[in-house]
Amino acid sequence: MRIALTVAIFALALPAYAAGHAVQIKGMKFNPAKLNVAAGDTITFTNGDSRRHTATALDGSFDTGRLASGKNATVRIVTAGRHDFKCMIHPSMKGTVTAK
Ligand SMILES: [Cu+2]
């Protein structure tokens, strides 16, 4: 009952058009590393590695902050366009969100 209520409140808080996307961080990679979304959508990054990672947009449009092992963070993509992102701790880890 409590769970159903929480889900209902969460659903009401989101605009009707917003979709949720998921990115797993595993083996020092973002999976998927390239996402196509709509402006207003959310992306949940989950860290499946034992070390800390971030998903940080180079244009400042989103940042998960440091995610410890097993933790996740959800960001909203507000503006259309291409948003390249990387892990601030491991700069070789890269990805791209393209929002229309
Ligand atoms: Cu990293």
Residues whose N, C-alpha, C, O or C-beta is under 5 A from the ligand:
A	BS01	CU	R52 H53 T54 C87 I89 H90 M93
